[in-house]
Amino acid sequence: MPTKPEDRIDAHRILTVGEVAKRAGVAVSTLHFYESRGLIRSMRSAGNQRRFPAAVLRRIAIIKVAQRAGIPLEDIGAALAPFPPDAKLSAAEWQDMSSRWRAMLEARIIRLTRLRDELDGCIGCGCLSLADCPLRNPGDALGREGAGPRLLERP
């Protein structure tokens, strides 16, 4: 629980871009970037300066956590889209949002674990055995699907 008054989030309080950057622990340019991607929204003062509702701090915290988990900004934006940009998300809303990412993260963990385990058979840039190489692509089956790296899934 916050102990200092300045640590409390007042959903009706309006903050400058500098205040948001300092409290969220991000650069002002990061706020501009998030805003350009539609992840957060500001208002303009009479002097045309950006102003943010204090609730944006929780939204930025969610964005940062999701980015650290490797979730693409497009997916973060899609998850945040149903919620008003100036609303303070509840713990239940965060739980609902994060549960949607769980399956994607679990699949990524499985792929990375398999890749890590398959690397044990490689020496530098070459494999001990071409037959066991996880990157082997007999008949270039994946090449017919277009450009880009892929791992041939084994049955």
MIDRENBA-79649 format. One record per residue (C-alpha): residue number from 1; residue in one letter; y negated, x negated, z negated. Coordinates in Angstrom, 3 decimals, decimal comma. Layout:
# MIDRENBA-79649
<NUM 'a' <Y X Z>>,
...
# end
This chain:
# MIDRENBA-79649
<1 'm' <0,000 0,000 0,000>>,
<2 'p' <-3,445 -1,413 0,886>>,
<3 't' <-5,299 -2,795 -2,074>>,
<4 'k' <-8,712 -3,473 -0,540>>,
<5 'p' <-10,864 -0,666 0,890>>,
<6 'e' <-11,330 -2,569 4,157>>,
<7 'd' <-7,521 -2,617 4,655>>,
<8 'r' <-7,260 1,179 4,685>>,
<9 'i' <-7,224 2,990 8,020>>,
<10 'd' <-9,682 5,889 8,154>>,
<11 'a' <-8,750 7,852 11,275>>,
<12 'h' <-12,347 9,093 11,628>>,
<13 'r' <-13,988 5,680 11,336>>,
<14 'i' <-15,331 4,128 14,533>>,
<15 'l' <-14,899 0,360 15,019>>,
<16 't' <-16,509 -2,166 17,336>>,
<17 'v' <-14,350 -4,176 19,687>>,
<18 'g' <-14,855 -7,235 17,474>>,
<19 'e' <-13,728 -5,361 14,360>>,
<20 'v' <-10,618 -4,081 16,130>>,
<21 'a' <-9,782 -7,546 17,459>>,
<22 'k' <-10,159 -9,120 14,010>>,
<23 'r' <-8,187 -6,450 12,143>>,
<24 'a' <-5,442 -6,253 14,794>>,
<25 'g' <-5,158 -10,033 15,111>>,
<26 'v' <-5,683 -10,078 18,881>>,
<27 'a' <-8,334 -11,437 21,200>>,
<28 'v' <-11,055 -9,161 22,542>>,
<29 's' <-9,695 -9,896 26,025>>,
<30 't' <-6,336 -8,502 24,892>>,
<31 'l' <-8,032 -5,241 23,929>>,
<32 'h' <-9,707 -5,100 27,334>>,
<33 'f' <-6,329 -5,732 28,974>>,
<34 'y' <-4,579 -3,036 26,928>>,
<35 'e' <-7,368 -0,633 27,820>>,
<36 's' <-7,127 -1,482 31,526>>,
<37 'r' <-3,399 -0,689 31,356>>,
<38 'g' <-4,065 2,668 29,658>>,
<39 'l' <-2,388 1,665 26,378>>,
<40 'i' <-5,534 2,216 24,310>>,
<41 'r' <-8,798 3,999 24,952>>,
<42 's' <-12,351 3,343 23,836>>,
<43 'm' <-15,536 5,335 23,793>>,
<44 'r' <-18,944 4,015 24,746>>,
<45 's' <-21,937 3,821 22,447>>,
<46 'a' <-25,449 4,742 23,527>>,
<47 'g' <-25,869 1,040 24,348>>,
<48 'n' <-22,686 1,136 26,509>>,
<49 'q' <-20,658 -0,911 24,011>>,
<50 'r' <-16,990 -0,194 23,380>>,
<51 'r' <-16,117 1,714 20,237>>,
<52 'f' <-12,614 2,527 19,023>>,
<53 'p' <-11,276 5,035 16,521>>,
<54 'a' <-9,647 3,237 13,584>>,
<55 'a' <-6,314 4,850 14,542>>,
<56 'v' <-6,156 2,414 17,459>>,
<57 'l' <-5,082 -0,258 14,959>>,
<58 'r' <-1,699 1,408 14,458>>,
<59 'r' <-1,292 1,831 18,232>>,
<60 'i' <-2,004 -1,874 18,759>>,
<61 'a' <0,513 -2,760 16,030>>,
<62 'i' <3,154 -0,733 17,884>>,
<63 'i' <2,276 -2,453 21,166>>,
<64 'k' <2,569 -5,882 19,535>>,
<65 'v' <5,945 -5,092 17,946>>,
<66 'a' <7,281 -3,734 21,233>>,
<67 'q' <6,044 -6,768 23,153>>,
<68 'r' <7,704 -9,115 20,654>>,
<69 'a' <10,945 -7,215 21,291>>,
<70 'g' <10,506 -7,939 25,011>>,
<71 'i' <9,757 -4,369 26,037>>,
<72 'p' <7,725 -4,260 29,274>>,
<73 'l' <4,203 -2,871 29,068>>,
<74 'e' <5,147 -0,092 31,493>>,
<75 'd' <7,830 1,106 29,060>>,
<76 'i' <5,429 0,815 26,127>>,
<77 'g' <2,858 2,875 28,005>>,
<78 'a' <5,447 5,519 28,888>>,
<79 'a' <6,525 5,763 25,235>>,
<80 'l' <2,922 6,088 24,042>>,
<81 'a' <1,896 8,555 26,774>>,
<82 'p' <2,925 11,756 24,916>>,
<83 'f' <0,646 10,900 21,992>>,
<84 'p' <-3,151 11,278 22,038>>,
<85 'p' <-4,718 7,797 22,238>>,
<86 'd' <-7,005 8,455 19,270>>,
<87 'a' <-4,294 9,922 17,022>>,
<88 'k' <-2,701 8,035 14,152>>,
<89 'l' <1,046 7,947 14,878>>,
<90 's' <3,254 8,987 12,013>>,
<91 'a' <6,352 7,174 10,812>>,
<92 'a' <8,494 9,938 12,336>>,
<93 'e' <6,775 9,545 15,723>>,
<94 'w' <7,322 5,781 15,561>>,
<95 'q' <10,994 6,350 14,682>>,
<96 'd' <11,400 8,658 17,675>>,
<97 'm' <9,690 6,171 19,976>>,
<98 's' <11,600 3,132 18,764>>,
<99 's' <14,969 4,878 18,984>>,
<100 'r' <14,458 5,249 22,739>>,
<101 'w' <14,214 1,473 23,051>>,
<102 'r' <17,321 0,776 20,981>>,
<103 'a' <19,861 1,265 23,812>>,
<104 'm' <17,857 -0,950 26,151>>,
<105 'l' <17,637 -3,692 23,517>>,
<106 'e' <21,346 -3,422 22,688>>,
<107 'a' <22,240 -3,795 26,397>>,
<108 'r' <19,963 -6,839 26,655>>,
<109 'i' <21,596 -8,400 23,584>>,
<110 'i' <25,047 -7,900 25,113>>,
<111 'r' <23,942 -9,474 28,426>>,
<112 'l' <22,306 -12,439 26,696>>,
<113 't' <25,308 -12,983 24,417>>,
<114 'r' <27,631 -12,973 27,433>>,
<115 'l' <25,352 -15,394 29,277>>,
<116 'r' <25,230 -17,692 26,246>>,
<117 'd' <29,015 -17,650 25,962>>,
<118 'e' <29,493 -18,287 29,689>>,
<119 'l' <27,156 -21,285 29,586>>,
<120 'd' <29,711 -23,139 27,476>>,
<121 'g' <31,722 -23,728 30,677>>,
<122 'c' <28,803 -25,260 32,573>>,
<123 'i' <27,646 -28,868 32,695>>,
<124 'g' <23,965 -29,082 33,509>>,
<125 'c' <23,464 -27,413 36,862>>,
<126 'g' <27,147 -27,466 37,862>>,
<127 'c' <30,221 -25,751 36,504>>,
<128 'l' <33,468 -27,314 35,447>>,
<129 's' <35,243 -24,895 37,765>>,
<130 'l' <33,779 -22,892 40,637>>,
<131 'a' <36,443 -20,227 40,079>>,
<132 'd' <35,158 -19,682 36,528>>,
<133 'c' <31,443 -19,937 37,349>>,
<134 'p' <29,560 -16,847 36,132>>,
<135 'l' <27,107 -17,319 38,993>>,
<136 'r' <29,822 -17,387 41,670>>,
<137 'n' <29,221 -14,869 44,403>>,
<138 'p' <32,212 -14,776 46,728>>,
<139 'g' <31,361 -13,292 50,128>>,
<140 'd' <27,733 -13,009 49,020>>,
<141 'a' <28,322 -9,394 47,954>>,
<142 'l' <25,077 -9,263 45,994>>,
<143 'g' <23,096 -10,963 48,741>>,
<144 'r' <23,486 -7,860 50,860>>,
<145 'e' <21,565 -5,923 48,179>>,
<146 'g' <18,401 -7,932 48,794>>,
<147 'a' <16,507 -10,825 47,321>>,
<148 'g' <16,512 -11,736 43,647>>,
<149 'p' <18,900 -13,299 41,147>>,
<150 'r' <21,791 -11,218 39,870>>,
<151 'l' <24,932 -11,786 37,909>>,
<152 'l' <28,082 -10,475 39,540>>,
<153 'e' <29,602 -8,082 37,038>>,
<154 'r' <33,261 -8,718 36,334>>,
<155 'p' <35,636 -5,800 35,781>>,
# end
